[in-house]
Amino acid sequence: MTLDLILPWTAVLPELALAFAAMVLLLVGAFGGDKSTNSVNIGAVFSLLVVAAIVWVLQNGMGVEGKLITPGGFHTASSFTSFMKLMILAAAALCLLIAPGYLVRKDISRPEYPVLVLFSVVGMMLMVSASNFLMLYVGLELQSLALYVLAAFRRDATRSSEAGLKYFVLGALASGLLLYGISLVYGFTGTLDFVRIAGVLTINEAHMGVTVGLAFILAALAFKVSAAPFHMWTPDVYEGAPTTVTAFFSVVPKLAAMGLLMNVLLVPFKPLAGDWELLVAGMAALSMIVGALGAIGQTNIKRLLAYSSIGHVGFALMALASNSPAGIEAVLLYLAFYVVMSIGAFSVVLLMRRDGRMLEEITDLAGISRLHPGMAAAMAVLMFSMAGIPPMVGFFTKLYVFVAALQADLLWLAVVGAIASVVGAYYYIRIIKVMYFDEPVAGFEQPPEPCLSTTLVATSMITLAGVVLLGPLSLLAKLATAGLLAP
């Protein structure tokens, strides 16, 4: 199948297919009521997997260096967008698979939940494929509106409502910053198209207004990836939102936002690399420091994982700041295994249940190695990997990041990252110490949830033996990088 035989609108086929599936499932939920929740959830997972297959087939049809652009140039499909979409779809499917038991116990099992997840994923896919600021904004807002509702999905809980409100207010501020930045860029370049903006900035010296617009856009996107100093919403929203929603927030929107950030910086603003490299490096350093220091005093495991995610974003941004093919590959590899580790960690949090209530305190894990040795071993593997301790895969992904930074002469940033890694290891190892050396209080209830248990086992095994996957994934990351940097 050659590129010439593919219709231009095929580029947006995955998004159209998922949007259609979401609308059909919305009708099923509306007519079937709460009794249809399981069917809608299964249908949502199946839809995500089918769309992933469509993305894979489409990529194979385009070839390694192929690129599909819709008429008008609003939307692009390439090896980079395919890589990001496959990660987003797989992560969203996993988050839906581990959710049903928790939602039933909290009495919030509704068909709207998987439908909102699907609509947010449609927005994310539009984001990473956007080749025009107008499409970028449409995708970003579609994602954000669904996420605001998900954060406040447990309407009878004050913390959940507060989390949704905080996320909405700060998200609206970020959207305003983004729009203002886009308007400045349009005003001084005369176009919203990514390739044309790059052409204008290559031929002409960038006006100060474009640089200011870039700063506003970067600030708005930093909010979406929860990079410091725009991270203030993350701990409160992670703690207040339902745990399954927090698990979703910790990986899927971050994947999409990082993909969007790479696309924006390396396509329209590539000629301004000298301006944004230092900004991204500064955000990376600050994120690593905030993530390491902020997590030390946390007693709630969801808040600790929130600060942990801020730190991990800092490491990904460190590789991006290198502005090199090796740096982009390092970002993609880091994100791929971060998804695995984060979903595994939240699977453990979802298993922390005693006397009919969910537990979230780190002290609730005391001594579980004696009562639930398998669960403790899986959590220990995940925590060692997040800390970057060999031979876990987290060590090797961090190594890729540090190598990219050093090759770009960002020695100071690598030093900050090394210090942050040492400090961050404290709170990861503290969890292991609580599990293995503190006196047990009581065991957890172990309801039969095969999907949740299977996910925990699978993620811990991938984390433990992930080094064997680095080779194939590195090859895919190289192909994705080539697709992003291709003219």
C-alpha positions in Angstrom: 0.0 0.0 0.0 1.6 3.3 -1.1 1.1 6.7 0.3 -0.4 7.9 -3.0 -3.3 5.5 -2.6 -4.3 6.8 0.8 -7.0 9.5 0.9 -5.9 12.7 2.7 -8.7 12.5 5.1 -7.6 9.1 6.3 -5.1 11.0 8.5 -8.0 11.9 10.8 -9.7 8.4 10.6 -8.6 7.3 14.2 -10.0 10.4 15.8 -13.3 10.1 13.8 -13.6 6.4 14.7 -13.1 7.1 18.4 -15.5 10.1 18.4 -18.1 8.0 16.7 -17.6 5.1 19.2 -17.9 7.6 22.1 -21.2 9.0 20.8 -22.7 5.5 20.3 -21.7 4.5 23.8 -23.1 7.8 25.1 -26.5 6.8 23.6 -26.2 3.3 25.1 -25.6 4.7 28.5 -28.4 7.3 28.1 -31.0 4.6 27.2 -29.6 1.8 29.3 -29.0 3.7 32.5 -26.6 2.6 35.2 -27.2 -1.0 34.4 -25.3 -0.5 31.1 -22.1 0.7 32.9 -20.2 -2.6 32.5 -21.2 -2.9 28.8 -20.2 0.7 28.1 -16.9 0.2 29.9 -16.1 -3.0 27.9 -17.2 -1.2 24.7 -14.9 1.8 25.5 -11.9 -0.5 26.1 -12.7 -2.4 22.8 -13.0 0.9 21.0 -9.6 2.1 22.2 -8.0 -1.2 21.1 -9.7 -1.0 17.6 -8.6 2.6 17.1 -5.0 1.6 18.1 -5.2 -1.1 15.4 -6.3 1.5 12.9 -3.4 3.8 13.9 -1.0 0.8 13.5 -2.4 -0.1 10.0 -2.4 3.5 8.9 1.3 3.9 10.0 2.3 0.7 8.1 0.5 2.1 5.0 2.4 5.4 5.2 5.8 3.8 5.7 8.6 4.9 8.0 9.0 8.4 6.5 5.5 8.9 5.2 3.3 11.8 6.3 -0.4 12.4 5.8 -1.8 16.0 6.0 -5.5 16.7 5.9 -6.7 19.3 3.3 -6.1 22.7 4.8 -3.1 21.5 6.8 -4.8 21.3 10.2 -3.9 17.7 11.0 -0.9 15.5 10.4 -0.3 11.8 10.7 3.3 10.6 11.0 5.4 8.0 12.8 5.7 10.4 15.7 2.0 11.0 16.1 1.4 7.2 15.7 3.8 6.5 18.5 2.2 9.0 20.8 -1.3 7.9 19.9 -0.5 4.2 20.6 0.8 5.0 24.0 -2.2 7.2 24.8 -4.7 4.6 23.7 -2.9 1.8 25.5 -2.6 3.8 28.7 -6.3 4.9 28.6 -7.4 1.3 28.1 -5.4 0.1 31.1 -6.9 2.9 33.2 -10.4 1.8 32.3 -9.6 -1.8 33.0 -8.5 -1.1 36.6 -11.4 1.3 37.4 -14.7 -0.7 37.7 -14.2 -2.2 41.2 -13.3 1.1 42.8 -16.2 3.0 41.1 -18.6 0.4 42.3 -17.3 0.6 45.9 -17.6 4.4 45.9 -21.1 4.2 44.3 -20.1 6.3 41.3 -20.2 3.5 38.7 -21.9 5.4 35.9 -21.7 4.9 32.1 -20.6 8.6 31.7 -17.2 7.7 33.2 -15.8 5.7 30.2 -17.5 8.0 27.7 -15.8 11.0 29.3 -12.5 9.1 29.1 -13.1 8.5 25.4 -13.9 12.1 24.6 -10.8 13.3 26.4 -8.7 10.8 24.4 -10.2 12.1 21.2 -9.0 15.6 22.2 -5.5 14.2 23.1 -5.2 12.6 19.7 -6.1 15.8 18.0 -3.6 17.6 20.1 -0.6 15.5 19.2 -1.5 15.5 15.5 -2.2 19.2 15.3 -0.3 21.1 12.6 -2.2 24.4 13.2 -2.8 26.3 16.4 -6.5 26.3 15.8 -6.7 22.5 15.8 -4.3 22.5 18.8 -6.7 24.7 20.8 -9.8 22.6 19.8 -8.1 19.4 20.8 -6.8 20.9 24.1 -10.2 22.2 25.1 -12.0 19.0 24.2 -9.6 17.1 26.5 -9.7 19.7 29.3 -13.6 19.9 29.5 -13.8 16.1 29.9 -11.0 16.1 32.5 -12.7 18.9 34.6 -15.8 16.7 34.9 -13.8 13.6 35.7 -11.9 15.4 38.5 -15.3 16.2 40.2 -16.9 12.9 39.2 -17.7 12.0 42.9 -20.2 14.8 43.4 -21.1 13.9 46.9 -17.5 14.3 48.1 -16.3 17.7 49.0 -12.7 17.0 48.1 -13.6 15.8 44.6 -15.8 18.8 44.0 -13.0 21.1 45.2 -10.5 19.3 43.0 -12.7 19.7 40.0 -13.2 23.4 40.7 -9.5 24.1 41.3 -8.6 22.3 38.1 -11.3 24.2 36.1 -10.3 27.6 37.4 -6.6 27.1 36.8 -7.2 25.3 33.6 -9.2 28.3 32.3 -6.3 30.6 33.2 -3.9 28.4 31.3 -6.3 28.4 28.3 -6.3 32.2 28.4 -2.5 32.3 28.4 -2.4 29.9 25.5 -4.9 32.0 23.5 -3.1 35.2 24.2 0.2 33.6 23.1 -1.4 32.3 19.9 -2.8 35.7 19.1 0.6 37.3 19.4 2.2 34.7 17.2 -0.6 35.1 14.6 -0.3 38.9 14.8 3.4 39.0 14.0 3.6 36.0 11.6 0.2 36.3 9.8 -0.5 32.5 10.0 -1.5 29.8 12.4 0.0 27.0 10.4 3.0 25.3 12.1 5.1 24.9 8.9 4.4 28.4 7.7 5.3 29.9 11.0 8.6 28.1 10.9 9.2 29.4 7.4 8.5 33.0 8.4 10.8 32.8 11.5 13.5 31.2 9.3 13.5 33.9 6.7 12.9 36.9 9.0 14.3 37.7 12.4 11.7 37.0 15.0 9.9 40.0 16.3 9.9 40.4 20.1 6.1 39.8 20.0 6.6 36.3 18.7 9.1 35.6 21.5 6.6 36.9 24.1 3.9 34.8 22.5 6.1 31.7 22.7 6.6 32.4 26.4 2.8 32.5 27.0 2.3 29.3 25.0 5.1 27.6 26.9 3.6 28.6 30.2 0.2 27.2 29.2 1.6 23.9 28.1 3.8 23.7 31.2 0.5 23.8 33.2 -0.8 20.9 31.2 2.3 18.7 31.9 2.3 20.0 35.6 5.9 21.4 35.2 7.1 23.8 37.9 6.4 26.6 38.5 3.0 25.9 37.0 2.4 22.7 39.1 0.4 24.2 41.9 -2.8 22.4 41.0 -1.3 18.9 40.8 -1.1 17.7 44.5 -4.6 19.0 45.4 -6.3 17.6 42.3 -4.5 14.2 42.6 -5.6 13.9 46.3 -9.1 15.1 45.8 -10.1 13.3 42.6 -11.3 9.7 42.7 -8.2 7.4 42.7 -9.0 5.9 39.3 -9.2 9.4 37.9 -5.9 10.3 39.5 -4.3 7.3 37.9 -5.7 8.4 34.5 -4.4 12.0 35.1 -1.0 10.8 36.1 -0.3 9.3 32.7 -2.6 9.9 29.8 -3.0 13.7 29.7 0.8 14.0 30.5 1.6 11.8 27.5 -0.6 14.0 25.2 0.7 17.3 26.7 4.4 16.2 26.3 3.7 15.1 22.7 2.1 18.5 22.0 4.9 20.3 23.7 7.5 18.5 21.5 5.5 19.2 18.4 5.1 22.9 19.1 8.7 23.5 20.1 10.3 21.5 17.3 8.1 22.4 14.4 6.8 26.1 14.4 9.3 27.4 16.9 12.4 25.4 15.9 14.0 28.6 14.5 13.7 30.1 18.0 15.5 27.1 19.7 18.0 29.5 21.3 15.1 31.2 23.1 13.2 28.2 24.4 16.0 25.9 25.2 17.0 27.9 28.3 13.3 28.2 29.4 12.7 24.5 29.1 16.0 23.8 30.9 14.9 26.1 33.7 11.5 24.5 34.0 13.2 21.1 34.0 15.6 22.0 36.9 12.8 23.6 38.9 10.4 20.6 38.4 13.1 18.2 39.5 13.8 20.2 42.6 10.1 20.8 43.5 9.3 17.1 42.9 12.1 15.9 45.0 11.7 18.3 48.0 7.9 18.5 47.8 7.4 14.8 48.3 9.6 14.4 51.4 7.0 15.6 53.9 4.0 14.0 52.3 2.0 11.4 54.3 -0.8 10.8 51.6 0.5 8.5 48.9 -1.6 10.2 46.2 0.0 13.5 47.0 3.5 11.9 47.1 2.8 10.4 43.6 1.7 13.9 42.5 5.1 15.4 43.4 6.8 12.3 42.0 5.1 13.0 38.7 6.3 16.6 38.7 9.8 15.3 39.2 9.5 12.8 36.4 8.2 15.6 34.1 11.4 17.5 35.0 13.6 14.6 33.8 11.6 14.4 30.5 12.0 18.1 30.0 15.8 17.8 30.7 16.1 15.6 27.6 13.8 17.9 25.6 16.0 20.9 26.5 18.9 19.2 24.7 17.1 19.8 21.4 18.6 16.8 19.7 17.4 13.6 18.1 18.9 11.7 21.1 17.0 13.9 23.5 13.7 13.3 21.7 14.3 9.6 21.8 15.1 9.8 25.5 11.9 11.6 26.2 9.8 9.0 24.3 11.5 6.1 26.1 11.2 7.8 29.5 7.4 8.5 28.9 6.8 4.9 27.8 8.1 3.3 30.9 6.8 6.1 33.2 3.3 5.1 32.1 4.0 1.5 33.2 5.5 2.4 36.6 2.7 5.0 37.4 -0.2 2.7 36.5 1.5 -0.1 38.6 1.8 2.2 41.6 -1.8 3.3 41.4 -2.9 -0.3 41.1 -1.4 -0.8 44.5 -3.2 2.3 45.8 -6.5 0.8 44.5 -5.8 -2.4 46.4 -5.4 -0.5 49.7 -8.8 -1.3 51.2 -9.7 -2.2 54.8 -13.1 -2.4 56.6 -14.9 -1.3 53.4 -13.0 1.9 53.0 -10.2 3.0 50.7 -6.9 3.9 52.4 -4.4 6.6 51.1 -1.9 7.1 53.9 1.7 5.8 53.6 1.4 4.4 57.1 -1.4 2.1 55.9 1.2 0.1 54.0 3.0 -0.8 57.3 4.2 -4.3 57.4 2.2 -5.5 54.3 5.2 -7.6 53.3 4.2 -10.1 55.9 0.5 -10.1 55.0 0.6 -9.5 51.3 4.2 -10.4 50.1 3.4 -10.4 46.4 1.8 -6.9 46.6 4.8 -5.6 48.6 7.3 -7.1 46.2 5.5 -5.5 43.2 5.4 -2.1 44.9 9.1 -2.4 45.9 10.1 -3.1 42.3 8.1 -0.1 41.1 9.5 2.2 43.8 13.1 1.1 43.1 12.5 1.8 39.4 11.0 5.2 40.0 14.1 6.0 42.1 16.3 5.0 39.2 18.1 2.1 40.9 19.6 -0.6 38.7 18.7 -3.1 37.3 15.2 -1.7 37.1 14.2 -0.1 33.8 13.9 3.3 35.5 17.7 3.5 35.8 18.2 3.0 32.1 15.6 5.5 31.0 17.2 8.1 33.3 20.6 7.2 31.9 19.3 8.0 28.4 18.1 11.4 29.7 21.4 12.2 31.3 23.4 11.2 28.2 21.3 13.4 26.1 21.8 16.4 28.4 25.6 15.8 28.6 25.9 15.5 24.8 24.1 18.9 24.6 26.6 20.5 27.1 24.0 20.8 29.8 26.3 19.8 32.5 24.7 22.0 35.2 21.2 20.5 34.4 22.6 17.0 34.7 24.1 17.9 38.1 20.7 19.2 39.2 19.1 16.0 38.0 21.6 13.8 39.8 21.0 15.7 43.1 17.2 15.5 42.6 17.5 11.7 41.9 19.4 11.2 45.2 16.9 13.2 47.2 14.0 11.6 45.5 15.3 8.1 46.3 14.6 8.9 50.0 10.8 9.0 49.7 10.6 6.0 47.4 12.8 3.9 49.7 10.8 5.2 52.7 7.7 3.4 51.3 9.7 0.2 51.0 11.0 0.6 54.5 7.4 1.1 55.8 6.3 -2.1 53.9 9.1 -4.3 55.1 10.3 -3.0 58.4 7.3 -1.4 60.2 5.0 -3.5 62.3 1.8 -4.5 60.4 -1.5 -3.0 61.5 -3.9 -5.2 59.6 -4.2 -6.8 56.2 -6.1 -5.4 53.2 -9.3 -6.8 51.8 -8.6 -8.5 48.6 -11.7 -8.4 46.4 -11.5 -10.6 43.3 -10.5 -8.1 40.7 -8.5 -10.0 38.1 -7.9 -7.0 35.9 -6.4 -5.0 38.7 -4.2 -7.8 40.0 -3.1 -8.8 36.5 -2.2 -5.1 35.8 -0.1 -4.9 38.9 1.8 -8.1 38.1 2.3 -7.1 34.4 3.6 -3.6 35.2 6.0 -4.9 37.9 7.3 -7.6 35.6 7.9 -5.1 32.8 9.6 -2.7 35.2 11.8 -5.5 36.5 12.7 -7.0 33.1 12.1 -3.9 30.9 15.8 -3.7 29.9 15.0 -6.4 27.3 12.4 -4.1 25.7 14.7 -1.1 25.5 16.1 -2.3 22.1 12.8 -2.6 20.2 11.4 0.5 21.9 14.6 2.5 21.0 14.1 1.6 17.4 10.5 2.7 17.5 11.5 5.9 19.3 14.1 6.6 16.5 11.4 6.2 13.8 9.1 8.5 15.8 11.8 11.1 16.1 12.5 11.0 12.4 8.8 11.6 11.8 8.7 14.6 14.1 11.8 16.2 12.6 11.0 15.4 9.0 10.2 18.5 6.8 
